[in-house]
Amino acid sequence: MKIKAGIVGGAGYTAGELLRILLHHEFVELGGIVSSSNAGNPIHQVHDDLLGDTEPGVCLGAWPATKTWCFCA
């Protein structure tokens, strides 16, 4: 069973490393990345080293209520 997880503060170095870990974890489904400074930008534009690892998605401006776990970076 996979847990749904997301990251708050998704623009910094720590968030990028956490993203890399979560993307390759077999029991985690990445649900969202919140970044007020990059809301609406594609994830791979914020973390260009993850280009090809991330599905097309954008940074959110607010935390969606459906996530189970929240990592703060």
ZINOR-V71217 format. One record per residue. N is the residue number from 1. BURIAL is + if it has 16 or more other ideal C-beta (glycine too) atoms within 10 Angstrom, else -. Layout:
BEGIN
[[N BURIAL] [N BURIAL]]
END
This chain:
BEGIN
[[1 -] [2 -] [3 -] [4 -] [5 +] [6 +] [7 +] [8 +] [9 +] [10 +] [11 +] [12 -] [13 -] [14 -] [15 +] [16 +] [17 -] [18 +] [19 +] [20 -] [21 -] [22 +] [23 -] [24 -] [25 -] [26 -] [27 -] [28 -] [29 -] [30 +] [31 +] [32 +] [33 +] [34 +] [35 +] [36 -] [37 -] [38 +] [39 -] [40 -] [41 -] [42 -] [43 +] [44 +] [45 -] [46 +] [47 +] [48 -] [49 -] [50 -] [51 -] [52 -] [53 -] [54 +] [55 -] [56 -] [57 -] [58 +] [59 +] [60 +] [61 -] [62 -] [63 -] [64 -] [65 -] [66 -] [67 +] [68 -] [69 -] [70 -] [71 +] [72 -] [73 +]]
END
